[in-house]
């Protein structure tokens, strides 16, 4: 019987407080790999990271320094940390900032895992942003994407086709499952007798929550919408609340505090429809989690979203910033018969099981790390 492979030493650059990044690094730590997060000086880390995950601090590049000097200082700091950690591979999650730091470090092999706006939006903001994105992707030993649309965008920016891999963050299919709506949660939110729309994305301009509440205002008065304050931008939250007051639907809008990831399944099960209509997106984990819970979805008609929903429910896709179309799609979903909802839900779950099983996807990531590590050796 062959001996099990040696644990990998994996260093990560990313937002240590992002639940999706935490799922990724926690999976690797639980596989027995030696995981180290490289975290910028001054960045606060919220509780909840497994004790097995090590933290190393570095001095990041900031625009407050003279640019060439700032790059050299960040490079030196990262190289010192990486010399201590001696990773087999460095993986930067999100091209903007984190990917740039991986490139600055001069370390190889490094992987850049793309999320969406880091390629769809940021490189278009300036010539400098486009240049830095290009050199970072060109130098990467591997670029991970989660949709065909993101792949095309990455290649256009500078990624090498022979170094790209399609990888899903995936869904924990043992946690996100269909089930009865939680009566206790419904009662605590004052939603008895209401049909519920759940909009799980952060309240920032990108995610168009003002369009969501305007669409809900066009629906019958028994329809309510649930939002979360998690990572809400203060100005946008105030704008959404002002729009709610102006529309006279304050009794139909519930804005809850941060929802723990362990509690998200209850909010999906509470919902009759989940809505996600950002101006830009790649494969959204919230959409995949909703599908795993057999929920109906109304989503913005973006290329990456089409890859998941077009064959399932094309009527669920709506033009961005179209209030009337969003309201009509929500009404259509809400008015389906129980049998129709169940059929859509079963098909949604089957798609996620086939294409976005977290355990299978991240085990594949570990195999890709090993392949890069072997090349280095």
C-alpha positions in Angstrom: 0.0 0.0 0.0 1.6 3.4 -1.0 2.4 5.8 1.7 0.2 8.9 1.9 1.7 12.0 0.3 3.6 14.4 2.5 1.6 17.5 3.6 2.0 20.5 1.4 3.3 23.8 2.7 0.8 26.4 1.3 1.0 30.1 1.8 -2.0 32.3 1.0 -2.6 36.0 0.3 -6.2 37.0 0.7 -8.8 38.6 2.9 -8.6 36.6 6.1 -12.2 37.6 7.0 -13.9 36.5 3.8 -16.0 33.4 4.5 -15.3 32.0 1.0 -11.5 32.5 1.4 -11.8 30.9 4.9 -13.6 27.9 3.6 -10.8 27.3 1.1 -7.9 27.6 3.5 -9.8 25.7 6.2 -10.4 22.8 3.8 -6.6 22.6 3.1 -5.7 22.7 6.8 -8.2 20.0 7.6 -6.6 17.8 4.8 -3.4 18.0 6.9 -1.6 20.6 4.8 0.5 23.2 6.5 -1.4 26.5 5.8 0.0 30.0 6.4 -1.9 33.2 5.8 0.2 36.2 4.9 -1.6 39.2 6.3 -0.8 42.8 5.9 0.4 44.7 9.0 -2.5 46.4 10.7 -5.2 44.2 9.2 -7.6 43.0 11.9 -8.5 39.2 11.8 -11.9 38.3 13.0 -12.2 35.3 15.3 -13.0 31.8 14.0 -9.9 30.7 12.0 -8.8 27.2 12.9 -5.8 27.2 15.3 -3.9 25.0 12.8 -3.6 28.0 10.4 -0.5 30.1 11.0 -0.4 33.8 10.5 2.6 35.8 9.2 2.5 39.6 8.9 4.2 41.6 6.2 4.5 45.3 5.2 2.2 45.8 2.2 2.6 48.2 -0.7 0.5 51.3 -0.3 0.1 54.3 -2.6 1.1 56.6 0.3 4.7 55.6 -0.4 6.7 56.7 -3.5 5.7 53.9 -5.8 9.0 52.3 -6.7 10.1 52.5 -3.1 6.8 51.0 -1.9 7.1 48.1 -4.3 10.7 47.4 -3.1 9.7 47.6 0.5 6.7 45.2 0.0 8.9 42.8 -2.0 11.6 42.7 0.7 9.0 42.2 3.5 7.3 39.4 1.6 10.5 37.7 0.6 11.6 37.6 4.3 8.3 36.0 5.3 8.4 33.5 2.5 12.0 32.6 3.4 10.8 31.7 6.9 7.7 29.8 5.7 9.3 28.0 2.8 6.0 27.2 1.1 5.7 24.7 -1.8 3.2 27.1 -3.4 1.9 30.6 -2.9 -1.8 31.2 -3.7 -3.2 34.7 -4.0 -7.0 35.0 -3.9 -8.3 38.0 -5.8 -6.0 39.6 -8.4 -6.3 43.2 -7.1 -3.9 43.8 -4.3 -3.3 40.2 -3.3 -2.3 39.0 -6.7 -0.1 42.1 -7.1 1.7 41.2 -3.9 2.3 37.7 -5.1 3.9 39.0 -8.2 5.9 41.7 -6.3 7.4 39.0 -4.0 9.2 37.3 -6.9 8.2 33.9 -5.4 7.4 30.9 -7.7 5.3 28.9 -8.1 2.4 31.3 -7.4 -1.2 30.8 -8.2 -3.7 33.7 -8.8 -7.3 32.7 -8.0 -9.7 35.1 -9.7 -13.1 36.1 -8.2 -14.8 38.4 -10.8 -14.6 42.1 -10.4 -10.8 41.9 -10.0 -10.8 41.1 -13.8 -14.1 42.3 -15.1 -13.8 45.8 -13.5 -10.5 46.8 -12.0 -8.2 46.5 -15.1 -10.5 48.9 -16.9 -10.2 51.7 -14.3 -6.8 52.9 -15.5 -3.8 52.1 -17.8 -1.7 51.4 -14.7 -4.3 48.9 -13.3 -4.4 47.2 -16.7 -0.6 47.0 -16.9 -0.2 45.6 -13.3 -3.0 43.1 -13.9 -1.4 41.9 -17.1 2.1 41.4 -15.7 0.7 39.7 -12.6 -1.3 37.2 -14.7 1.4 36.7 -17.3 3.9 35.8 -14.6 1.6 33.5 -12.6 2.4 29.8 -12.7 -1.3 29.1 -12.6 -4.5 31.1 -12.9 -7.7 29.7 -11.5 -11.1 30.8 -12.8 -14.7 29.8 -12.0 -16.6 30.5 -15.3 -16.0 30.6 -19.0 -16.8 34.3 -19.0 -14.1 34.9 -16.3 -11.7 32.7 -18.3 -12.2 34.8 -21.5 -11.7 38.0 -19.5 -8.5 36.7 -17.8 -7.1 35.7 -21.2 -7.9 39.2 -22.6 -6.1 40.8 -19.7 -3.0 38.7 -20.0 -3.4 35.2 -18.5 -1.6 32.4 -20.4 -4.2 29.8 -21.7 -1.9 26.9 -21.0 -1.7 27.9 -17.3 -5.4 28.4 -16.6 -7.6 26.0 -14.7 -11.4 25.9 -14.2 -12.0 25.6 -10.4 -15.2 26.1 -8.5 -15.2 27.3 -4.9 -18.1 24.9 -4.6 -20.7 24.3 -2.0 -20.7 22.1 1.1 -23.4 19.7 0.0 -23.8 18.2 3.5 -24.7 21.7 5.0 -26.6 23.3 2.2 -29.5 21.0 1.6 -33.2 21.4 1.0 -35.5 21.4 4.1 -38.6 23.0 5.7 -38.7 26.7 6.2 -37.5 27.5 9.8 -40.6 28.6 11.7 -38.7 30.1 14.6 -36.6 32.3 12.3 -39.7 33.4 10.4 -41.4 34.4 13.6 -38.3 36.3 14.9 -38.2 38.4 11.8 -42.0 39.1 11.8 -42.6 37.3 8.5 -45.6 35.1 9.4 -47.9 35.1 6.5 -45.4 36.7 4.1 -43.9 35.4 0.9 -40.1 36.1 1.3 -37.5 37.3 -1.2 -34.0 36.9 0.2 -31.2 39.2 -1.2 -28.0 37.8 0.3 -25.3 40.0 -1.4 -23.5 42.8 0.4 -25.2 46.2 0.4 -22.9 48.0 -1.9 -23.6 49.9 -5.2 -22.4 46.8 -7.2 -25.2 44.6 -5.9 -28.1 46.9 -6.8 -30.2 46.6 -3.7 -32.1 49.8 -4.6 -33.3 48.0 -7.7 -34.3 45.0 -5.5 -36.5 47.1 -3.1 -38.0 49.0 -6.0 -39.0 45.7 -7.6 -40.4 44.4 -4.4 -42.5 47.6 -4.1 -44.3 46.6 -7.3 -45.3 43.2 -5.9 -48.4 42.4 -3.7 -48.2 43.6 -0.1 -47.7 40.1 1.3 -44.2 40.0 -0.3 -41.3 41.0 1.9 -37.6 41.1 1.3 -34.7 40.2 3.7 -31.3 41.9 3.4 -28.1 41.7 5.5 -26.0 44.5 6.9 -22.9 42.3 6.6 -20.1 44.5 5.1 -22.6 47.1 4.0 -21.2 50.4 2.8 -22.7 53.1 5.0 -23.6 55.4 2.2 -25.3 52.7 0.2 -27.1 51.3 3.2 -28.5 54.8 3.9 -29.5 55.2 0.3 -31.4 51.8 0.4 -33.1 52.8 3.6 -34.1 56.1 2.2 -35.5 54.5 -0.9 -37.5 52.1 1.3 -39.0 55.0 3.2 -39.8 56.9 0.0 -41.6 53.8 -1.4 -43.6 53.3 1.7 -42.6 49.7 2.2 -40.7 49.8 5.5 -43.0 47.2 6.9 -41.9 44.8 4.1 -38.2 45.2 4.3 -36.1 43.4 7.0 -32.4 44.2 7.3 -30.7 41.8 9.6 -27.2 42.0 11.1 -24.4 39.8 9.8 -25.6 36.3 9.1 -23.1 33.6 10.2 -22.3 31.2 7.4 -23.6 28.4 9.5 -27.0 30.1 9.6 -27.2 30.9 5.9 -29.0 27.6 5.1 -31.9 28.7 7.3 -32.3 32.0 5.4 -32.2 30.1 2.1 -34.9 27.8 3.3 -36.9 30.7 4.6 -37.0 32.3 1.1 -39.5 31.6 -1.6 -37.1 33.3 -4.0 -33.4 34.3 -3.8 -32.4 37.4 -5.8 -29.0 38.4 -7.0 -28.7 41.2 -9.6 -25.2 42.8 -9.5 -23.8 44.9 -12.3 -20.9 42.5 -12.6 -20.3 38.9 -11.3 -18.6 35.6 -11.9 -19.9 32.4 -10.5 -21.6 33.6 -7.3 -21.3 31.2 -4.3 -24.7 32.5 -3.0 -26.4 31.3 -6.2 -24.8 27.9 -5.9 -25.8 27.6 -2.3 -29.4 28.6 -3.2 -29.4 26.0 -5.9 -28.1 23.4 -3.4 -31.0 24.3 -1.1 -33.5 23.9 -4.0 -34.5 27.5 -4.0 -35.9 29.5 -6.9 -33.5 32.3 -8.1 -33.9 35.6 -9.9 -30.5 36.8 -11.2 -28.9 39.4 -13.4 -28.4 38.2 -17.0 -24.6 38.1 -16.9 -22.5 35.6 -18.9 -21.2 33.8 -15.8 -24.6 33.5 -14.4 -26.1 32.2 -17.6 -23.6 29.3 -17.4 -25.6 28.0 -14.4 -29.2 29.2 -14.9 -29.9 29.4 -18.6 -30.7 25.7 -19.0 -32.4 25.6 -15.6 -34.7 28.6 -15.8 -34.1 31.2 -18.5 -37.0 33.3 -17.3 -35.1 33.9 -14.1 -32.5 36.0 -15.8 -33.2 39.7 -16.0 -31.4 42.7 -17.5 -29.3 44.7 -15.1 -31.0 47.7 -13.5 -34.4 46.8 -15.0 -36.9 47.2 -12.2 -39.9 46.1 -14.1 -38.2 43.0 -15.5 -36.9 42.1 -12.0 -40.4 42.5 -10.5 -41.9 40.4 -13.2 -39.4 37.6 -12.7 -40.0 37.7 -9.0 -43.8 37.5 -9.5 -43.4 34.6 -11.9 -41.4 32.6 -9.4 -43.6 33.5 -6.5 -46.7 32.4 -8.4 -45.5 29.0 -9.5 -47.3 26.0 -8.2 -45.6 23.9 -5.5 -45.0 21.1 -8.0 -43.3 23.5 -10.4 -41.1 24.9 -7.6 -40.1 21.4 -6.5 -39.1 20.5 -10.1 -37.0 23.6 -10.5 -35.4 22.9 -7.1 -34.6 19.3 -7.9 -32.9 20.2 -11.2 -30.9 23.0 -9.5 -29.6 20.7 -6.8 -28.6 18.1 -9.4 -26.6 20.8 -11.3 -24.7 21.8 -8.2 -24.0 18.2 -7.2 -22.6 17.5 -10.7 -20.5 20.7 -11.1 -19.9 22.4 -7.7 -19.2 19.9 -5.0 -16.8 21.7 -2.6 -15.0 18.6 -1.4 -14.3 17.3 -5.0 -13.4 20.8 -6.3 -10.9 21.7 -3.5 -9.4 18.2 -3.5 -8.6 18.9 -7.2 -7.0 22.2 -6.1 -4.7 20.3 -3.8 -3.7 18.1 -6.7 -2.9 21.1 -8.8 -0.7 22.5 -6.0 1.2 19.2 -5.9 1.7 19.3 -9.6 3.2 22.8 -9.3 5.3 21.8 -6.3 6.7 18.8 -8.2 7.8 21.1 -11.1 9.6 23.4 -8.7 11.5 20.4 -7.2 
